[in-house]
Amino acid sequence: MTVLVVNAGSSSLKVAVFDDALCEVMAGRVTEIGSMGARVEAGPLVGVRPVADHAAALALILEAMEEAGIAVSGLTAAAHRVVHGGATLVAPCRVTEAVVAEVEACVPLAPLHNPANLTAIRALGALVPALPQYASFDTAFHATNPEVARRYALPPEAEALGLRRYGFHGISYASIVRKVQEKGSDRLPQRLLAFHLGNGASACAILNGQSVATTMGYSPLDGLTMGTRAGSIDGNAVLRLAEVHGVAGAVRILNRESGLLGLGGASDMRSLQRAGTVEARFAVAHFCYWAVRHAGSLIAAMGGLDAVAFTGGIGENDRTVRGEILRGLRWAGVEFDEAANAGGAAVLHQTGARVAIWTVPAEEERQIAMEAMAVRAGEA
């Protein structure tokens, strides 16, 4: 089985090809789709060229695969990351017309993401009509949250608009659960606090392998301080922004101009730490403070803490941020090895520690490939 994994953004396309042993045999990306200067990095195809749309980007990817010796005709399946599955698409599945309709119905819930996901599904279907396609949903992992965690305190007519907590980064959290189990420990920790820290950031309470609470809500805007997103903010503050700047202006400010960028002048954690200004230091402190504060809520949802896991660009690579968050969790029994953290080790706790701590490499593409393989195997 050879699986092509597709992750489509509004102006980008990332792919990875996995063989039946789940080894990645090729990866590629096309960015700035729709421009005359799209950047192509896919196997032997590297450079800048016009790429009109996602269909053209996928055609280039398939061309690169052939040049790299990976026959498109030999693909067994394609698997897509879909950001929002709503209340009904809560498990990986084969893409059918009914599934496409459900994903399309979720466009109002994820207007920046689901249209791009749909474009990739349709474009690949046109390019390789016989290739079975599968989908994994970023919201699905959190479908196990209890109803009391998912409902906002809104009247029924408001909830009927789809206004409830869905949670995101679910594919990443499913991958963390799998990777922790693969570490060879006797069992998965009962109460696992997981951090996905990158430009988009969230945390999740994982009880007996299932999500019971997470920081993102109706949209990926809620929760932790992020690269350009504000994170948690009072609804009346949002209304005030909309009053002054209009709805479109409020959307821009909250999603594109806030977070680390709004506080410190840069959305990249490394840039902030290099800058060393008062504003930059405050932005980093804000990021860590709110990660710890939200973590307290998640630990309460699990009734305690047995393990902590970090993934994502910041979670895996930023020892300063990890250290600050872990120090902030000492009240919960967290003790970590400072030298291991400074060295970027995979295991950050000492032997005999009450709370285990790991850094877990992000493997979302491999997780998507595994889920597609599992669904396909069940069809046989």
Phi and psi in degrees as a GROMACS rama.xvg file:
@    title "Ramachandran Plot"
@    xaxis  label "Phi"
@    yaxis  label "Psi"
@TYPE xy
-119.284  124.679  THR-2
-117.482  131.079  VAL-3
-96.4256  118.385  LEU-4
-98.9611  130.467  VAL-5
-121.95  128.355  VAL-6
-126.133  103.272  ASN-7
-101.75  128.465  ALA-8
-105.394  -178.328  GLY-9
-62.9618  -33.2035  SER-10
-135.765  24.3712  SER-11
-145.062  161.922  SER-12
-146.362  121.679  LEU-13
-115.818  140.184  LYS-14
-136.42  158.764  VAL-15
-148.257  144.477  ALA-16
-115.252  129.488  VAL-17
-119.482  139.881  PHE-18
-85.6572  -175.285  ASP-19
-72.1721  -10.2406  ASP-20
-95.3408  10.1918  ALA-21
62.4639  29.3857  LEU-22
-90.6001  133.204  CYS-23
-75.5047  120.844  GLU-24
-104.759  -11.473  VAL-25
-166.25  145.873  MET-26
-138.048  153.639  ALA-27
-163.337  167.549  GLY-28
-154.613  152.577  ARG-29
-129.276  124.668  VAL-30
-118.693  162.363  THR-31
57.4603  41.909  GLU-32
-61.3452  139.36  ILE-33
98.3653  -0.408109  GLY-34
-115.242  169.22  SER-35
-78.2607  -13.0963  MET-36
-121.27  45.3177  GLY-37
-66.1839  141.643  ALA-38
-96.7305  123.465  ARG-39
-112.709  125.011  VAL-40
-135.449  91.1432  GLU-41
-146.072  102.837  ALA-42
54.0879  -124.118  GLY-43
-77.2044  -10.2039  PRO-44
-93.7291  107.964  LEU-45
-136.472  129.686  VAL-46
153.777  -171.888  GLY-47
-113.647  131.645  VAL-48
-158.085  164.685  ARG-49
-69.8542  132.74  PRO-50
-134.676  108.956  VAL-51
-70.165  -41.0701  ALA-52
-157.766  -176.446  ASP-53
-65.719  -32.597  HIS-54
-62.8669  -42.5377  ALA-55
-65.9934  -37.801  ALA-56
-64.2415  -43.7411  ALA-57
-65.0787  -37.9953  LEU-58
-60.9595  -40.1698  ALA-59
-64.0195  -41.0626  LEU-60
-60.5668  -46.2599  ILE-61
-63.7248  -38.5363  LEU-62
-61.5416  -43.9558  GLU-63
-63.2521  -38.2171  ALA-64
-61.0427  -45.5605  MET-65
-61.1645  -42.9916  GLU-66
-66.4468  -28.1053  GLU-67
-84.9195  1.56368  ALA-68
87.9885  15.482  GLY-69
-106.841  104.982  ILE-70
-71.3369  126.852  ALA-71
-61.5126  -35.7614  VAL-72
-65.1971  -18.0674  SER-73
-90.2524  -3.35625  GLY-74
-66.8295  138.273  LEU-75
-90.3841  -34.2797  THR-76
-160.721  161.017  ALA-77
-119.059  143.125  ALA-78
-130.76  131.831  ALA-79
-113.455  142.446  HIS-80
-84.7818  122.551  ARG-81
-116.373  127.078  VAL-82
-67.7437  -46.9949  VAL-83
-123.154  120.494  HIS-84
-105.781  0.0203917  GLY-85
64.6031  -152.576  GLY-86
-87.5016  -9.71671  ALA-87
-108.173  -34.8868  THR-88
-91.2645  88.1013  LEU-89
-117.346  17.5766  VAL-90
-156.077  154.442  ALA-91
-58.0242  146.36  PRO-92
-155.427  166.239  CYS-93
-76.6426  141.337  ARG-94
-79.0001  119.831  VAL-95
-123.689  176.415  THR-96
-61.3908  -36.3527  GLU-97
-67.1904  -38.3085  ALA-98
-67.2163  -42.9452  VAL-99
-57.8844  -41.7387  VAL-100
-63.7668  -38.9187  ALA-101
-66.1019  -43.0132  GLU-102
-62.8808  -39.3072  VAL-103
-66.0818  -35.3441  GLU-104
-66.2008  -21.6212  ALA-105
-89.2624  0.493561  CYS-106
-55.9972  -41.4896  VAL-107
-61.9051  -23.3179  PRO-108
-83.2215  -24.0029  LEU-109
-143.121  68.1621  ALA-110
-67.8046  -19.1798  PRO-111
-90.7465  -15.5394  LEU-112
-116.689  -53.2965  HIS-113
-59.6177  -37.038  ASN-114
-59.3914  -39.2977  PRO-115
-67.0997  -40.5114  ALA-116
-60.1565  -43.7823  ASN-117
-64.9142  -39.7334  LEU-118
-59.3707  -43.0697  THR-119
-66.4131  -41.966  ALA-120
-60.5238  -46.5721  ILE-121
-69.3748  -39.8345  ARG-122
-64.848  -42.8712  ALA-123
-67.8913  -36.441  LEU-124
-61.4808  -34.4094  GLY-125
-74.8822  -35.8337  ALA-126
-77.0733  -38.3226  LEU-127
-133.707  77.0214  VAL-128
-59.7743  -30.1011  PRO-129
-85.2168  -5.96631  ALA-130
-80.9258  120.243  LEU-131
-64.3073  138.617  PRO-132
-118.216  144.014  GLN-133
-128.59  162.931  TYR-134
-138.088  140.501  ALA-135
-118.444  142.473  SER-136
-115.312  131.483  PHE-137
-66.0732  -21.4487  ASP-138
-88.8956  -17.0248  THR-139
-63.8001  -38.0608  ALA-140
-59.7689  -27.0935  PHE-141
-91.8772  4.83077  HIS-142
-64.7507  -16.0778  ALA-143
-84.0421  -4.00902  THR-144
-59.1072  138.805  ASN-145
-64.5159  155.503  PRO-146
-58.227  -34.5593  GLU-147
-64.7024  -24.378  VAL-148
-84.4883  -27.5234  ALA-149
-88.0402  -28.832  ARG-150
-81.688  135.882  ARG-151
-82.9964  156.431  TYR-152
-81.2107  65.8245  ALA-153
-119.687  155.425  LEU-154
-68.5186  159.436  PRO-155
-55.0192  -37.2844  PRO-156
-66.3999  -27.0401  GLU-157
-76.8337  -41.2333  ALA-158
-65.3248  -28.8965  GLU-159
-61.8719  -17.8358  ALA-160
-80.4104  1.08047  LEU-161
90.1791  12.832  GLY-162
-82.3226  92.9091  LEU-163
-155.226  168.558  ARG-164
-81.5809  126.659  ARG-165
-107.474  -43.3143  TYR-166
81.6029  152.882  GLY-167
-139.183  -173.326  PHE-168
60.9689  22.3522  HIS-169
-64.0017  -34.9843  GLY-170
-64.5127  -38.6996  ILE-171
-63.4983  -43.2411  SER-172
-68.5042  -36.9415  TYR-173
-61.9187  -38.2218  ALA-174
-65.4441  -39.1118  SER-175
-60.8363  -46.06  ILE-176
-57.4493  -46.5415  VAL-177
-62.2357  -45.5619  ARG-178
-65.9524  -38.1647  LYS-179
-64.5065  -40.6812  VAL-180
-64.3217  -33.7279  GLN-181
-73.316  -12.6643  GLU-182
-67.2836  -10.3969  LYS-183
91.6038  5.80475  GLY-184
-67.9576  159.102  SER-185
-58.8198  -36.9702  ASP-186
-157.099  161.831  ARG-187
-67.2241  134.668  LEU-188
-55.1188  139.148  PRO-189
-62.6889  -43.7794  GLN-190
-121.837  97.9738  ARG-191
-109.901  123.149  LEU-192
-98.0239  117.49  LEU-193
-114.572  135.285  ALA-194
-114.594  123.973  PHE-195
-105.606  102.502  HIS-196
-116.454  113.323  LEU-197
-154.684  -152.369  GLY-198
-59.6713  -39.572  ASN-199
-97.1438  136.971  GLY-200
-137.295  141.099  ALA-201
-155.543  170.858  SER-202
-137.883  156.56  ALA-203
-143.351  138.108  CYS-204
-93.8768  117.102  ALA-205
-114.832  108.483  ILE-206
-106.912  118.339  LEU-207
52.3603  40.1992  ASN-208
84.819  -0.51906  GLY-209
-121.75  142.836  GLN-210
-69.0347  129.219  SER-211
-118.637  -11.2013  VAL-212
-166.486  148.979  ALA-213
-151.963  162.585  THR-214
-85.7949  -31.7587  THR-215
-76.1412  153.584  MET-216
-124.95  -117.004  GLY-217
-61.0065  -33.1341  TYR-218
-138.945  171.378  SER-219
-72.9619  7.33399  PRO-220
-79.8901  -26.6925  LEU-221
-80.8587  160.333  ASP-222
99.9767  -127.794  GLY-223
-67.05  157.756  LEU-224
-62.9334  136.893  THR-225
-126.987  -173.692  MET-226
-59.3776  -52.396  GLY-227
-128.425  -1.95189  THR-228
-97.1464  146.044  ARG-229
-72.3014  -27.2831  ALA-230
76.9153  -159.715  GLY-231
-58.296  134.182  SER-232
-153.612  143.74  ILE-233
-59.1358  135.439  ASP-234
-58.1407  -34.8432  GLY-235
-69.0976  -28.5508  ASN-236
-66.7801  -37.7136  ALA-237
-63.8061  -43.6522  VAL-238
-62.712  -36.851  LEU-239
-66.1575  -41.9771  ARG-240
-60.2892  -42.6549  LEU-241
-65.7046  -35.4992  ALA-242
-64.1308  -42.0328  GLU-243
-82.001  -42.1109  VAL-244
-109.734  -1.37179  HIS-245
81.0481  163.35  GLY-246
-62.4668  -45.5064  VAL-247
-62.625  -38.951  ALA-248
-66.3237  -39.9752  GLY-249
-63.9318  -41.2148  ALA-250
-59.9654  -45.1557  VAL-251
-61.5368  -47.7527  ARG-252
-62.2656  -48.6128  ILE-253
-69.6291  -33.6251  LEU-254
-99.3974  -28.8396  ASN-255
-115.466  -20.4216  ARG-256
-123.207  8.61529  GLU-257
-110.229  -153.301  SER-258
60.4182  -144.03  GLY-259
-58.5367  -38.5328  LEU-260
-62.2764  -47.182  LEU-261
-66.9245  -34.6663  GLY-262
-83.2385  -40.6305  LEU-263
-120.06  -3.88344  GLY-264
90.6901  0.419556  GLY-265
-151.072  144.3  ALA-266
-90.4335  -12.3336  SER-267
-94.604  126.226  ASP-268
-60.9748  -37.6495  MET-269
-64.7942  -40.1402  ARG-270
-64.0092  -40.4234  SER-271
-63.1657  -43.1321  LEU-272
-70.7126  -30.9796  GLN-273
-71.1484  -36.1569  ARG-274
-64.0929  -45.5197  ALA-275
66.1263  15.3558  GLY-276
-76.2645  167.41  THR-277
-58.4328  -43.5602  VAL-278
-65.6051  -41.2118  GLU-279
-65.3209  -43.0527  ALA-280
-63.7856  -37.5434  ARG-281
-65.4767  -41.0458  PHE-282
-60.2342  -43.5293  ALA-283
-64.8163  -43.2189  VAL-284
-62.1699  -39.7213  ALA-285
-61.5749  -45.5146  HIS-286
-57.2161  -48.1222  PHE-287
-69.9932  -42.6082  CYS-288
-57.6184  -47.763  TYR-289
-74.36  -27.1506  TRP-290
-63.3348  -44.4651  ALA-291
-67.566  -42.4191  VAL-292
-64.9987  -43.4575  ARG-293
-66.5723  -35.0782  HIS-294
-59.4063  -38.1463  ALA-295
-57.921  -40.9616  GLY-296
-65.2166  -40.7747  SER-297
-68.6103  -39.2463  LEU-298
-62.7272  -39.8179  ILE-299
-61.7976  -38.1914  ALA-300
-65.1841  -27.1222  ALA-301
-93.362  -13.3781  MET-302
77.17  24.9189  GLY-303
141.664  -170.661  GLY-304
-146.888  130.55  LEU-305
-117.726  -24.3535  ASP-306
-158.742  155.086  ALA-307
-129.255  137.904  VAL-308
-132.515  139.407  ALA-309
-116.593  136.456  PHE-310
-142.632  177.945  THR-311
90.1461  167.608  GLY-312
-57.0148  -43.5918  GLY-313
-77.526  -45.7551  ILE-314
-59.1544  -37.1729  GLY-315
-83.6202  -29.3327  GLU-316
-117.596  -15.0224  ASN-317
-101.966  98.7976  ASP-318
-67.0088  -32.7883  ARG-319
-64.0642  -48.5293  THR-320
-64.7536  -46.1415  VAL-321
-56.7389  -46.0919  ARG-322
-60.784  -43.5652  GLY-323
-63.9066  -42.159  GLU-324
-65.4712  -44.3945  ILE-325
-66.0023  -38.8843  LEU-326
-63.1827  -34.8996  ARG-327
-70.3721  -13.4619  GLY-328
-105.152  13.2076  LEU-329
-60.1892  -32.0517  ARG-330
-59.2049  -23.7015  TRP-331
-94.8371  12.4769  ALA-332
90.7378  10.7073  GLY-333
-82.1125  125.661  VAL-334
-131.815  133.84  GLU-335
-130.491  159.951  PHE-336
-85.4456  109.114  ASP-337
-59.0126  -40.3023  GLU-338
-67.9978  -40.5057  ALA-339
-64.3684  -40.4897  ALA-340
-65.0106  -44.2017  ASN-341
-62.7568  -31.8231  ALA-342
-88.0777  0.829097  GLY-343
69.789  32.3441  GLY-344
-69.0948  159.177  ALA-345
-75.5507  -30.8782  ALA-346
-111.439  121.824  VAL-347
-108.645  -2.83646  LEU-348
-101.11  159.433  HIS-349
-91.7984  158.475  GLN-350
-55.5269  132.203  THR-351
86.9774  -0.73238  GLY-352
-62.5258  144.242  ALA-353
-69.9284  -34.6325  ARG-354
-115.09  119.335  VAL-355
-77.2474  147.876  ALA-356
-137.366  128.184  ILE-357
-133.278  152.583  TRP-358
-101.764  134.311  THR-359
-124.613  114.993  VAL-360
-58.0702  136.375  PRO-361
-66.2119  131.514  ALA-362
-138.462  50.7024  GLU-363
-64.8999  -41.1744  GLU-364
-63.7344  -43.295  GLU-365
-63.933  -38.738  ARG-366
-60.9442  -43.3464  GLN-367
-63.0594  -42.6798  ILE-368
-61.7504  -43.5028  ALA-369
-61.4594  -42.546  MET-370
-65.8781  -39.1596  GLU-371
-64.663  -42.173  ALA-372
-60.4275  -41.1501  MET-373
-65.1807  -43.4342  ALA-374
-64.3213  -42.7918  VAL-375
-64.0625  -40.5674  ARG-376
-61.6548  -35.9822  ALA-377
-70.4139  -17.848  GLY-378
-80.9834  -20.9939  GLU-379
